[in-house]
Amino acid sequence: MAKKARKKERKTRTPAFKETAPRIVVNNESSSDNDLCRANMKALKKNYPELARQVGDTPLNNKFELSKKVPQIKQNLYSKEGNFYYYNDNIDEDVADQIKALNLKNTRLAVFLGIGLGYELIYYMQSLAAIQNTNHILVIEKDMEIFKLALNSVNLVPVINNPGIRFIVGEKVSKIYARLRVYFAEKNRYVFVKAMKPIYHSSSLLLNKDYYLQVIKVLREAATHQIMFFGNDPYDSIIGIENMLANIKEITLNPGINLLFNKFKSKPAVVVSTGPSLNKNKHLLRGLEDKALIIAADASLKVLMDMNFKPHLVTSLERTSEVVDLFNGFSAAEVQDVYIAACPVVLNEVYQVYPGPRVIVYRNFDHFKWLGIDKGILDIQLSSGNMAFKIAAALGCNPIILIGQDLAFSRDGRTHAEGMIFGETDQISINEDKVTVMGNDGQLILTTPTWYSFLKGYEIDIAGYNGRCINSTEGGAFIQGAEVMPFQQSIDKYMKERFNPLEILKKYLSSFSTEEAKSDVMKTIELIDSTVQDMQDILLNCKKGLELCNRYQQKWVDILRNPENIKKLKNGVLKNIETEIMTPRINCQKMHNTFQLFFAHVYQSYLINHEIDNIAVPEKYDDINLARVEILLRQAESYAVIGDLANICLSSLVKARENLTQISMEDNSFD
C-alpha cells in the first residue's frame, strides 16, 4: 500500500510531498574511497579540468544523501531540506515515465535541466537519442553537490568522454549567458534553436524550478543573439562586401591593428561611448591623455572634440551613410593625432571626409581571410563600443574602463549625451520596444532590444578578457562581469603614471611600409579574376538546382496534400532524388575559397535561417519521409535566393576589378 501511495504522490511532485519511509544510507564515502568516483573524476579531469577542481572542493553531506531501500540495487538521492527522494521506488520505471511524459519529438539539441544521479541522461542516450536524431546534448546542473553524488553513484565515464555532450555545473544564471554564447557558436549549434528541447525529471524542478526557468530564457536569448551576429538581411550584407572592395586602397595603404597587439600591456584604457551619462564625467578626461589609452566610439568623437579633448583611437564599423557625418568637418590639423580605427566595411566616403591617420581593423568575417591582406582580425560584437573594448583588450590594456556606455535610457528619457550630432533623443531608439534591465544604481532601467544585444555583447567580451573591466558610466545598465566604480575613483586608482600612449601608437604604426601596397593590389586583381570564375560556376549550379527543384515540385505538393501517397515511393527513390537535388549545393561548397570565404558573409544570414527552419520541419510529421519531402520542396527558394545573391556579387566583383585596375595604373595612387 505504501508503494502505491508513493506513486500517486509522485505524479504531481508538489512541494507538499514528504518522504517518511525509513532511509538506509549506503554510500556517502568521500571520493578518495570510491573507485567508481575515481574513474569518473579521472575522465572529468581530462575533459573538464576546472569542473573537476570544483567538484574536488565541494563537500558531501550538506544537503543530500545517497541512499537505497532494500532490495533496491540502484542508488537514490535523498534531499534533507525537502525530505523527499528524487526517484520513485522503481527508479528505471520512474525515469522512463518522466521522460516519456515530455512527449519529445525531433530533439536535435537535448538540454538536460538537472542531472539527478545520471539515470535520465543514460536512459536518453540508450533509448531515445537515435530515435530523436539528437546531435548534441547539453547538461546544466545548478547544484555542485548533486553532480558530485552522481559521480559517486553511476559510471559516467562514457558520458563525460562523449564529445557530443557538454556539462555546465554550478554556474550562476547571471554568468551562464557568456558560456552559452560560446557553446552555440561552436559547431554552429545555433541552427538547432527550433529543435532544442528541455529534458528534466520533475524532482529537478521541485528543487530548483526558478533557476531552470531562467536558464531556459537565457538559452533562447543566447541562441538568438548568436544568430543576430550573422545579420538578418543578405542584401544588406552585400553592402559590406562592396564597401570592402571599394576600400582596397585604404586597406593596402594603411597599417593594421595587428602591429599594436599587446603593445599596451597592463596599461589602462578608457572606452568612451555616447550614452547620456557621459555628461556627468566627460570633463574628467582632461589630463588623462598621457595616463591612459583613450578609445572613443565614433558617435562620441565630436562630443569630445567640442570640449577640446582628443582621443587616441576612434572606432567605427557601421555601413550606413550616417557614419560619414560623424567624421565630417574636421581639419587635418585638428585630427592629425586621432587615428580612425575602422573596419573597412564602412562607406569609402568615411575615409574620404576624414583627414586624420588610419588603422585597419578586421572584424572576424571570412571575406577578410579571402582577401589575404593581413591586418589583424578581432571578434567584434555588434557596436562600435564593443569594438573599442576588443581593441583595448587586443592591445593588452588592463584595466579597461567604460564611460558613457549607458545602453539604456536616462531617467528623464534621453538616449545620448549632449552634443551628439543626431541629438540627445534618438527617435529610432524611442520608437523601439522597451525592456527593463538592472541599472548600475541597483534599480530597474529601460532599454531597447538593440541596446540589450550590445550589453550582452559586452558580457561575452568581458568573459573572454583576462583583465579587469570597470564600468564608470555612472548611470545606465549593469554589465555582468564589470566592476562598477565612479570615474574619479577609477582615475585615482589606476591612472597615476604617465606613459605617452600617442608616442607608442606612432612608434609601432610607423613600422608599416607601403612598398608592397601596389603588389597587394595586383594580387587582389588576380584573386578577383579567380573569384569571378567561381561565382559564375556557383550561379550555374544554382540555376541547375532550381531546375531540378521545379521538376519535382508538383510531385512534392501532391504528396503533402495527400500524405498517404508517400507510401508509393519505392525504396531508395527519395534518397536518390535528395542526392540529385543537393548535388549542385555540394558542388558550390567544393569551391571553398570563394563559396565559404568570399560569399558566405552574404548568403549566411539567409541560409542560417533556412537551415533552422528545415531542422524544425520533422516536428510537423509522424512520418519522417514527409518531412524530407517538405525540406526538398523548400530547396527551390534556397537556390533562387543564393543564385540572385551570387549574381549581385558577380557584378560587384567586376566593378571592383575595374576600380582596382584604374588604381594600379595611376602612378600617384600610392604616394
C-alpha positions as CSV (number, residue, x, y, z in Angstrom):
1,M,0.0,0.0,0.0
2,A,2.8,2.4,0.8
3,K,4.3,1.9,-2.6
4,K,1.0,2.7,-4.4
5,A,0.5,5.8,-2.3
6,R,4.1,6.9,-3.1
7,K,3.5,6.6,-6.8
8,K,0.3,8.6,-6.5
9,E,2.0,11.4,-4.7
10,R,5.0,11.4,-7.1
11,K,2.8,12.2,-10.1
12,T,2.4,15.8,-9.1
13,R,5.7,16.2,-7.2
14,T,4.4,19.2,-5.3
15,P,6.4,20.8,-2.5
16,A,3.9,19.3,-0.1
17,F,5.2,15.8,-0.7
18,K,7.4,14.3,2.0
19,E,9.2,11.0,2.2
20,T,8.6,9.4,5.6
21,A,9.7,5.9,5.0
22,P,12.9,4.8,6.7
23,R,16.1,5.5,4.8
24,I,19.2,3.3,4.6
25,V,22.3,5.3,3.7
26,V,24.7,3.0,1.9
27,N,27.2,5.2,0.1
28,N,28.3,8.6,1.5
29,E,32.0,7.9,1.5
30,S,34.4,10.5,0.1
31,S,35.6,10.4,-3.5
32,S,39.0,9.2,-2.4
33,D,37.5,6.0,-1.2
34,N,35.2,5.4,-4.1
35,D,36.6,3.5,-7.1
36,L,33.6,4.5,-9.2
37,C,34.0,8.1,-8.4
38,R,37.8,8.0,-9.1
39,A,37.1,6.6,-12.6
40,N,34.6,9.4,-13.2
41,M,36.9,12.0,-11.8
42,K,39.8,10.8,-14.0
43,A,37.6,11.3,-17.1
44,L,36.4,14.7,-15.7
45,K,39.9,16.0,-15.2
46,K,40.8,15.1,-18.7
47,N,37.7,16.7,-20.3
48,Y,36.7,19.4,-17.8
49,P,39.7,20.2,-15.6
50,E,38.2,23.3,-14.0
51,L,34.9,21.4,-13.2
52,A,37.0,18.6,-11.7
53,R,38.7,21.0,-9.4
54,Q,35.4,22.5,-8.3
55,V,34.0,19.0,-7.6
56,G,37.0,18.2,-5.5
57,D,36.4,21.3,-3.5
58,T,32.7,20.5,-2.9
59,P,31.9,18.7,0.4
60,L,29.3,16.0,0.6
61,N,26.5,15.5,3.1
62,N,25.5,19.2,3.2
63,K,22.0,18.9,1.6
64,F,21.8,15.4,0.0
65,E,22.5,11.8,0.7
66,L,22.9,8.7,-1.5
67,S,20.6,6.0,-0.2
68,K,18.7,2.9,-1.2
69,K,15.9,0.8,0.2
70,V,16.2,-2.9,0.4
71,P,16.1,-4.7,-2.0
72,Q,16.9,-1.9,-4.5
73,I,20.1,-2.1,-6.5
74,K,20.4,1.5,-7.7
75,Q,21.2,4.4,-5.5
76,N,18.5,7.0,-4.9
77,L,19.1,10.7,-4.0
78,Y,17.6,12.0,-0.7
79,S,17.0,15.7,-0.1
80,K,17.5,16.6,3.5
81,E,16.0,20.0,3.1
82,G,12.9,18.8,1.2
83,N,12.7,15.5,3.0
84,F,12.0,13.5,-0.2
85,Y,13.5,11.0,-2.5
86,Y,14.4,12.2,-6.0
87,Y,13.2,9.0,-7.7
88,N,10.3,6.7,-7.1
89,D,11.0,3.2,-5.7
90,N,11.3,1.7,-9.1
91,I,13.9,4.1,-10.5
92,D,14.1,2.7,-14.0
93,E,10.3,2.9,-14.4
94,D,10.3,6.4,-12.9
95,V,12.9,7.7,-15.2
96,A,11.3,6.2,-18.3
97,D,7.9,7.6,-17.3
98,Q,9.2,11.1,-16.6
99,I,10.9,11.4,-20.0
100,K,8.0,9.8,-21.9
101,A,5.7,12.4,-20.3
102,L,7.7,15.2,-22.1
103,N,6.4,13.9,-25.5
104,L,9.7,14.6,-27.1
105,K,10.0,14.9,-30.9
106,N,12.8,16.0,-33.1
107,T,15.1,16.7,-30.2
108,R,18.2,17.7,-32.2
109,L,19.7,19.5,-29.2
110,A,18.7,18.0,-25.9
111,V,19.1,20.2,-22.9
112,F,19.0,18.4,-19.5
113,L,17.8,20.7,-16.7
114,G,19.5,18.9,-13.8
115,I,21.3,15.6,-13.9
116,G,19.9,13.8,-10.8
117,L,22.1,10.8,-10.4
118,G,22.6,10.5,-14.2
119,Y,19.9,7.9,-14.8
120,E,17.8,10.2,-17.1
121,L,20.8,11.0,-19.2
122,I,21.9,7.4,-19.6
123,Y,18.3,6.3,-20.4
124,Y,18.0,9.0,-23.0
125,M,21.3,8.1,-24.7
126,Q,20.5,4.4,-24.7
127,S,16.8,4.6,-25.7
128,L,15.9,7.9,-27.3
129,A,18.9,9.7,-28.7
130,A,18.9,7.8,-32.0
131,I,15.1,7.9,-32.4
132,Q,15.2,11.7,-31.7
133,N,18.1,12.2,-34.2
134,T,19.9,14.0,-31.4
135,N,23.1,15.8,-32.5
136,H,24.1,17.4,-29.2
137,I,23.4,17.1,-25.5
138,L,23.9,19.9,-23.0
139,V,23.6,19.1,-19.3
140,I,23.0,22.0,-16.9
141,E,23.0,21.3,-13.2
142,K,22.6,24.0,-10.6
143,D,23.9,22.1,-7.6
144,M,27.5,21.0,-7.5
145,E,26.8,18.6,-4.7
146,I,24.2,16.7,-6.7
147,F,26.7,16.4,-9.5
148,K,29.4,15.0,-7.2
149,L,26.9,12.5,-5.8
150,A,26.1,11.4,-9.4
151,L,29.8,10.8,-9.9
152,N,29.7,8.6,-6.7
153,S,26.7,6.6,-8.0
154,V,26.9,5.8,-11.7
155,N,29.5,5.1,-14.3
156,L,29.5,8.3,-16.2
157,V,32.9,7.8,-17.9
158,P,31.4,7.2,-21.4
159,V,29.1,10.2,-21.0
160,I,31.9,12.5,-19.8
161,N,34.2,11.4,-22.7
162,N,31.4,11.8,-25.3
163,P,32.3,14.8,-27.5
164,G,28.6,15.3,-28.2
165,I,27.8,16.0,-24.6
166,R,28.7,19.2,-22.7
167,F,28.4,19.9,-18.9
168,I,27.7,23.2,-17.2
169,V,27.6,22.8,-13.5
170,G,27.2,25.2,-10.6
171,E,27.0,28.2,-12.8
172,K,25.1,31.3,-11.7
173,V,22.3,32.4,-14.1
174,S,23.9,35.8,-14.3
175,K,27.1,34.3,-15.7
176,I,25.7,31.5,-17.9
177,Y,24.9,33.6,-20.9
178,A,28.5,34.1,-22.0
179,R,29.2,30.3,-21.8
180,L,26.1,29.5,-23.8
181,R,27.0,32.0,-26.5
182,V,30.3,30.2,-26.9
183,Y,28.5,26.9,-26.8
184,F,26.1,27.9,-29.6
185,A,28.9,29.3,-31.7
186,E,30.9,26.1,-31.6
187,K,30.0,23.8,-34.4
188,N,27.1,26.1,-35.4
189,R,24.9,24.7,-32.8
190,Y,22.6,27.7,-33.0
191,V,21.0,26.1,-36.1
192,F,19.2,23.7,-33.7
193,V,17.4,26.6,-31.9
194,K,14.0,25.4,-33.1
195,A,14.8,21.8,-32.3
196,M,16.2,22.4,-28.9
197,K,14.2,20.7,-26.2
198,P,14.4,20.8,-22.4
199,I,14.6,17.4,-20.7
200,Y,14.1,17.1,-16.9
201,H,12.9,15.0,-14.0
202,S,10.2,16.7,-12.1
203,S,12.3,16.4,-8.9
204,S,14.8,18.7,-10.5
205,L,12.2,21.4,-10.9
206,L,11.0,20.8,-7.4
207,L,14.5,21.6,-6.1
208,N,15.4,24.5,-8.4
209,K,12.4,25.5,-10.6
210,D,13.2,29.2,-10.7
211,Y,16.8,28.6,-11.7
212,Y,15.9,26.3,-14.6
213,L,13.1,28.6,-15.8
214,Q,15.7,31.4,-16.0
215,V,18.1,29.0,-17.8
216,I,15.6,28.3,-20.5
217,K,15.1,32.0,-21.1
218,V,18.9,32.6,-21.3
219,L,19.2,29.6,-23.7
220,R,16.8,31.1,-26.1
221,E,18.4,34.5,-25.7
222,A,21.9,33.3,-26.3
223,A,21.0,31.3,-29.4
224,T,19.0,34.2,-30.8
225,H,21.9,36.7,-30.3
226,Q,24.3,34.3,-31.9
227,I,22.1,34.2,-35.0
228,M,21.8,38.0,-34.9
229,F,25.6,38.2,-35.1
230,F,25.4,37.0,-38.7
231,G,22.9,39.7,-39.6
232,N,19.3,39.3,-40.8
233,D,19.4,40.6,-44.4
234,P,21.7,39.1,-47.0
235,Y,21.2,42.1,-49.4
236,D,22.4,44.3,-46.6
237,S,25.5,42.1,-46.2
238,I,26.4,42.7,-49.9
239,I,27.0,46.3,-48.9
240,G,29.8,45.2,-46.6
241,I,31.4,43.2,-49.4
242,E,31.1,46.2,-51.8
243,N,32.5,48.6,-49.3
244,M,35.4,46.3,-48.6
245,L,36.2,46.1,-52.3
246,A,35.9,49.9,-52.6
247,N,38.3,50.3,-49.6
248,I,41.1,48.1,-51.1
249,K,43.3,51.2,-51.4
250,E,42.7,52.1,-47.8
251,I,43.4,48.6,-46.7
252,T,46.7,48.3,-48.6
253,L,48.0,51.8,-47.8
254,N,47.4,51.8,-44.0
255,P,48.8,49.8,-41.1
256,G,46.7,47.1,-39.4
257,I,45.7,46.8,-35.7
258,N,48.0,43.7,-35.5
259,L,51.0,46.0,-35.3
260,L,49.7,47.1,-31.9
261,F,48.8,43.8,-30.4
262,N,50.0,43.6,-26.7
263,K,51.9,46.9,-27.1
264,F,50.0,48.4,-24.2
265,K,50.4,45.5,-21.8
266,S,49.0,46.3,-18.4
267,K,48.3,49.9,-19.3
268,P,44.9,51.4,-18.6
269,A,42.4,52.2,-21.3
270,V,39.3,54.3,-21.3
271,V,36.5,53.4,-23.7
272,V,34.3,56.4,-24.4
273,S,30.7,56.0,-25.7
274,T,27.9,58.5,-26.1
275,G,25.3,57.5,-23.6
276,P,23.5,60.3,-21.7
277,S,25.6,59.8,-18.5
278,L,28.7,60.9,-20.4
279,N,27.6,64.5,-19.5
280,K,28.4,63.6,-15.8
281,N,32.0,62.7,-16.2
282,K,33.4,63.7,-19.6
283,H,35.2,66.7,-18.0
284,L,37.4,64.3,-16.0
285,L,39.0,63.1,-19.3
286,R,41.1,66.2,-19.4
287,G,44.7,65.5,-18.3
288,L,44.4,61.7,-19.0
289,E,45.9,61.9,-22.5
290,D,49.2,60.6,-21.2
291,K,47.9,58.4,-18.5
292,A,45.5,56.1,-20.4
293,L,44.8,54.9,-23.9
294,I,41.6,56.7,-24.9
295,I,39.4,54.9,-27.4
296,A,36.2,56.5,-28.5
297,A,33.2,55.1,-30.3
298,D,32.6,57.1,-33.5
299,A,29.4,58.9,-32.2
300,S,31.4,60.4,-29.3
301,L,34.2,61.9,-31.5
302,K,32.5,65.3,-32.0
303,V,31.3,65.4,-28.4
304,L,35.0,65.1,-27.2
305,M,36.4,67.4,-29.9
306,D,33.9,70.1,-28.9
307,M,35.4,70.1,-25.4
308,N,38.9,70.3,-27.0
309,F,39.8,66.7,-26.0
310,K,41.3,64.3,-28.5
311,P,41.0,60.5,-28.1
312,H,43.8,58.4,-29.4
313,L,41.7,56.0,-31.5
314,V,38.1,56.2,-32.8
315,T,36.2,53.0,-33.7
316,S,33.6,52.6,-36.5
317,L,32.0,49.6,-38.1
318,E,28.6,50.5,-39.4
319,R,28.0,50.6,-43.1
320,T,25.3,53.3,-43.1
321,S,25.7,56.8,-44.6
322,E,25.0,58.4,-41.2
323,V,28.6,57.4,-40.2
324,V,30.0,59.8,-42.7
325,D,28.5,62.7,-40.7
326,L,30.3,61.5,-37.6
327,F,33.7,62.1,-39.2
328,N,33.0,65.1,-41.4
329,G,34.0,68.7,-40.8
330,F,37.4,68.3,-39.1
331,S,40.6,69.9,-40.4
332,A,43.8,67.9,-40.8
333,A,45.4,69.8,-38.0
334,E,42.6,69.0,-35.6
335,V,42.8,65.3,-36.0
336,Q,46.4,64.7,-37.0
337,D,46.9,62.6,-33.9
338,V,43.5,60.9,-33.8
339,Y,43.5,57.5,-35.5
340,I,40.4,56.2,-37.1
341,A,40.3,52.5,-36.3
342,A,37.5,51.5,-38.7
343,C,36.5,48.1,-40.0
344,P,36.8,48.6,-43.8
345,V,33.2,47.7,-44.4
346,V,32.3,51.4,-43.7
347,L,31.5,53.5,-46.7
348,N,34.5,54.7,-48.6
349,E,33.2,58.3,-48.1
350,V,34.1,57.9,-44.4
351,Y,37.8,57.7,-45.3
352,Q,37.3,60.5,-47.9
353,V,36.0,63.0,-45.4
354,Y,38.3,62.2,-42.5
355,P,41.7,63.8,-42.9
356,G,43.3,62.0,-39.9
357,P,45.5,58.9,-39.8
358,R,44.1,55.4,-40.1
359,V,44.4,51.9,-38.6
360,I,42.7,49.0,-40.3
361,V,40.7,46.6,-38.1
362,Y,39.1,43.5,-39.5
363,R,36.0,42.0,-37.9
364,N,36.1,38.2,-37.8
365,F,34.4,37.8,-41.2
366,D,35.6,35.3,-43.7
367,H,35.8,37.8,-46.6
368,F,38.8,39.4,-44.9
369,K,40.5,36.0,-44.9
370,W,39.6,35.7,-48.6
371,L,41.3,39.0,-49.3
372,G,44.6,37.7,-48.0
373,I,46.0,41.0,-46.8
374,D,46.7,40.6,-43.1
375,K,45.8,43.5,-40.9
376,G,44.6,41.7,-37.7
377,I,41.2,40.1,-37.0
378,L,39.2,40.7,-33.9
379,D,36.0,39.0,-32.6
380,I,34.0,42.2,-32.6
381,Q,30.3,42.1,-31.5
382,L,27.6,44.5,-32.7
383,S,28.5,48.1,-31.7
384,S,31.4,50.5,-32.0
385,G,31.6,50.5,-28.2
386,N,32.1,46.7,-28.3
387,M,34.7,47.2,-31.0
388,A,36.6,49.7,-28.8
389,F,36.7,47.2,-25.9
390,K,38.0,44.5,-28.1
391,I,40.8,46.7,-29.4
392,A,41.8,47.7,-25.9
393,A,41.9,44.0,-24.9
394,A,43.9,43.0,-28.0
395,L,46.4,45.8,-27.3
396,G,46.9,44.3,-23.8
397,C,45.3,47.1,-21.8
398,N,44.4,46.4,-18.2
399,P,42.1,47.7,-16.7
400,I,39.6,48.8,-19.3
401,I,37.4,51.5,-18.0
402,L,34.0,52.3,-19.6
403,I,32.3,55.7,-19.6
404,G,29.1,56.8,-21.4
405,Q,28.2,53.1,-22.0
406,D,24.6,53.5,-20.7
407,L,23.0,51.0,-23.1
408,A,19.7,52.4,-21.6
409,F,17.6,55.5,-21.4
410,S,18.4,58.0,-18.8
411,R,15.9,58.5,-16.1
412,D,14.5,61.5,-17.9
413,G,14.2,59.6,-21.3
414,R,17.4,60.8,-23.1
415,T,19.3,58.4,-25.4
416,H,22.6,60.2,-25.9
417,A,24.9,62.7,-24.4
418,E,24.7,66.5,-25.0
419,G,26.5,67.4,-28.2
420,M,25.8,64.2,-30.0
421,I,25.4,65.1,-33.7
422,F,22.0,63.4,-34.1
423,G,20.6,64.9,-30.8
424,E,20.0,63.7,-27.3
425,T,16.8,61.9,-28.1
426,D,17.2,59.4,-31.0
427,Q,13.7,58.7,-32.4
428,I,14.7,55.2,-33.7
429,S,15.6,54.2,-30.1
430,I,12.5,55.9,-28.7
431,N,10.2,54.0,-31.1
432,E,11.7,50.6,-30.3
433,D,10.1,48.2,-27.9
434,K,11.2,48.7,-24.3
435,V,12.6,46.1,-21.8
436,T,13.8,46.5,-18.3
437,V,17.2,45.6,-17.0
438,M,19.1,46.2,-13.8
439,G,20.8,49.5,-13.7
440,N,24.3,50.3,-12.2
441,D,22.4,52.0,-9.4
442,G,20.7,48.8,-8.4
443,Q,17.3,50.0,-9.8
444,L,15.5,48.8,-12.9
445,I,16.0,50.9,-16.0
446,L,14.5,50.9,-19.5
447,T,16.5,49.8,-22.5
448,T,15.8,48.5,-26.1
449,P,16.4,45.1,-27.7
450,T,19.2,46.7,-29.7
451,W,21.0,48.1,-26.7
452,Y,20.4,44.9,-24.9
453,S,22.2,43.0,-27.6
454,F,25.1,45.4,-27.2
455,L,25.0,44.8,-23.5
456,K,25.1,41.0,-23.9
457,G,28.0,41.5,-26.4
458,Y,29.9,43.2,-23.6
459,E,29.2,40.2,-21.3
460,I,30.8,37.9,-24.0
461,D,33.8,40.2,-24.4
462,I,34.4,40.6,-20.6
463,A,34.1,36.8,-20.0
464,G,36.9,36.2,-22.5
465,Y,39.1,39.1,-21.2
466,N,42.0,38.3,-18.9
467,G,41.9,41.5,-17.1
468,R,39.7,43.9,-15.1
469,C,36.8,45.8,-16.7
470,I,35.5,48.8,-14.7
471,N,32.2,50.4,-15.6
472,S,32.5,54.0,-14.7
473,T,29.5,55.0,-16.7
474,E,27.7,56.5,-13.6
475,G,24.3,55.6,-14.9
476,G,22.8,53.2,-17.4
477,A,22.6,49.4,-17.5
478,F,24.6,47.0,-15.3
479,I,27.0,44.9,-17.4
480,Q,27.7,41.5,-15.9
481,G,31.4,41.0,-15.3
482,A,32.3,44.6,-15.0
483,E,33.1,46.3,-11.6
484,V,31.0,49.4,-11.0
485,M,33.1,52.4,-9.8
486,P,32.9,56.2,-10.1
487,F,35.2,57.5,-12.8
488,Q,37.1,59.8,-10.5
489,Q,37.8,56.8,-8.2
490,S,39.0,54.8,-11.3
491,I,41.3,57.7,-12.2
492,D,42.7,57.9,-8.8
493,K,43.3,54.2,-8.5
494,Y,44.5,53.2,-12.0
495,M,45.7,56.3,-13.9
496,K,48.7,57.5,-11.8
497,E,51.6,57.1,-14.2
498,R,52.3,58.9,-17.5
499,F,53.3,56.6,-20.4
500,N,52.5,58.7,-23.5
501,P,50.1,56.5,-25.5
502,L,50.3,58.6,-28.6
503,E,54.1,58.0,-28.9
504,I,53.6,54.3,-28.5
505,L,51.0,54.3,-31.3
506,K,53.2,56.3,-33.6
507,K,56.3,54.1,-32.9
508,Y,54.7,50.8,-33.8
509,L,52.4,52.0,-36.6
510,S,55.4,53.8,-38.3
511,S,56.9,50.4,-38.9
512,F,54.3,49.9,-41.6
513,S,55.7,50.3,-45.2
514,T,53.6,50.9,-48.3
515,E,56.3,49.3,-50.5
516,E,54.1,46.2,-51.1
517,A,50.8,48.1,-51.4
518,K,50.9,48.1,-55.2
519,S,51.8,44.4,-55.3
520,D,48.8,43.7,-53.0
521,V,46.5,45.5,-55.4
522,M,47.8,43.4,-58.3
523,K,47.4,40.2,-56.2
524,T,43.8,41.2,-55.4
525,I,43.1,41.7,-59.1
526,E,44.2,38.2,-59.7
527,L,42.2,37.0,-56.8
528,I,39.1,38.7,-58.1
529,D,39.6,37.2,-61.6
530,S,39.6,33.7,-60.0
531,T,36.6,34.5,-57.8
532,V,34.6,35.8,-60.8
533,Q,35.1,32.4,-62.5
534,D,34.0,30.6,-59.3
535,M,31.0,32.9,-58.9
536,Q,29.9,32.2,-62.4
537,D,30.1,28.4,-61.7
538,I,28.1,28.9,-58.5
539,L,25.5,30.8,-60.5
540,L,25.2,27.9,-62.9
541,N,24.9,25.4,-60.1
542,C,22.1,27.4,-58.6
543,K,20.3,27.5,-61.9
544,K,20.7,23.8,-62.2
545,G,19.5,23.2,-58.7
546,L,16.4,25.4,-59.3
547,E,15.6,23.5,-62.5
548,L,15.7,20.2,-60.6
549,C,13.5,21.5,-57.8
550,N,11.0,22.7,-60.3
551,R,11.0,19.3,-62.0
552,Y,9.8,17.6,-58.8
553,Q,7.8,20.4,-57.3
554,Q,4.3,19.1,-58.3
555,K,5.2,15.6,-57.0
556,W,6.1,17.0,-53.6
557,V,3.0,19.2,-53.4
558,D,0.7,16.3,-54.3
559,I,2.3,14.1,-51.6
560,L,2.0,16.8,-48.9
561,R,-1.7,17.3,-49.9
562,N,-2.3,13.5,-49.8
563,P,0.3,12.1,-47.2
564,E,-0.7,8.5,-47.9
565,N,0.9,8.8,-51.3
566,I,4.3,8.8,-49.6
567,K,4.0,5.0,-49.5
568,K,4.0,4.9,-53.3
569,L,7.6,6.0,-53.4
570,K,9.8,2.9,-53.9
571,N,12.7,2.2,-51.5
572,G,15.6,4.4,-52.3
573,V,13.8,6.7,-54.7
574,L,13.5,9.6,-52.2
575,K,17.2,9.2,-51.2
576,N,18.2,9.3,-54.9
577,I,16.2,12.5,-55.5
578,E,17.6,14.1,-52.4
579,T,21.1,13.4,-53.7
580,E,20.3,14.7,-57.1
581,I,18.8,18.0,-55.8
582,M,21.5,18.6,-53.3
583,T,24.5,17.9,-55.6
584,P,24.6,21.4,-57.1
585,R,24.9,22.8,-53.5
586,I,27.7,20.4,-52.8
587,N,29.4,21.4,-56.0
588,C,29.3,25.0,-54.7
589,Q,30.7,24.1,-51.4
590,K,33.7,22.5,-53.0
591,M,34.8,26.0,-54.1
592,H,35.8,26.7,-50.5
593,N,37.9,29.8,-51.0
594,T,35.0,31.5,-52.9
595,F,31.8,29.9,-51.5
596,Q,32.9,30.0,-47.9
597,L,35.5,32.8,-47.5
598,F,34.2,35.3,-50.0
599,F,30.5,34.5,-50.5
600,A,29.5,33.2,-47.0
601,H,29.1,36.6,-45.4
602,V,26.5,37.5,-47.9
603,Y,24.3,34.4,-48.0
604,Q,24.8,33.1,-44.4
605,S,22.1,35.2,-42.8
606,Y,19.6,33.7,-45.2
607,L,21.0,30.2,-45.3
608,I,21.2,30.0,-41.5
609,N,17.5,30.8,-41.1
610,H,16.7,28.4,-43.9
611,E,18.6,25.7,-42.2
612,I,17.0,26.4,-38.8
613,D,13.5,26.1,-40.4
614,N,14.4,22.9,-42.2
615,I,15.7,21.3,-39.0
616,A,12.4,22.1,-37.3
617,V,10.3,20.6,-40.1
618,P,10.2,17.0,-38.7
619,E,8.2,18.4,-35.7
620,K,5.2,18.6,-38.0
621,Y,5.1,15.0,-39.2
622,D,4.8,11.5,-37.8
623,D,6.4,10.1,-40.9
624,I,10.0,11.4,-41.3
625,N,9.7,10.9,-45.1
626,L,7.0,13.5,-45.3
627,A,9.4,15.9,-43.5
628,R,12.1,15.0,-46.1
629,V,9.6,15.9,-48.9
630,E,8.8,19.3,-47.4
631,I,12.5,20.0,-47.0
632,L,13.1,19.2,-50.6
633,L,10.2,21.5,-51.6
634,R,11.9,24.3,-49.7
635,Q,15.2,23.9,-51.7
636,A,13.8,25.9,-54.6
637,E,13.7,29.1,-52.7
638,S,17.2,28.4,-51.4
639,Y,18.7,28.1,-54.9
640,A,16.7,31.1,-56.1
641,V,17.9,33.4,-53.3
642,I,21.5,32.2,-53.4
643,G,21.6,32.5,-57.2
644,D,20.3,36.1,-57.0
645,L,22.9,37.0,-54.4
646,A,25.6,35.4,-56.5
647,N,24.6,37.4,-59.5
648,I,24.8,40.7,-57.5
649,C,28.2,39.7,-56.0
650,L,29.4,38.9,-59.5
651,S,28.5,42.4,-60.7
652,S,30.3,43.9,-57.6
653,L,33.4,41.9,-58.3
654,V,33.6,43.1,-61.9
655,K,33.1,46.7,-60.8
656,A,35.8,46.3,-58.1
657,R,38.2,44.9,-60.7
658,E,37.7,48.0,-62.9
659,N,38.4,50.3,-60.0
660,L,41.5,48.4,-58.9
661,T,42.8,48.3,-62.4
662,Q,42.4,52.1,-62.5
663,I,44.2,52.5,-59.2
664,S,47.1,50.3,-60.4
665,M,47.6,52.4,-63.5
666,E,47.8,55.7,-61.6
667,D,51.4,56.4,-60.6
668,N,50.4,58.7,-57.8
669,S,47.8,56.3,-56.2
670,F,50.3,55.0,-53.6
671,D,52.1,58.3,-52.8
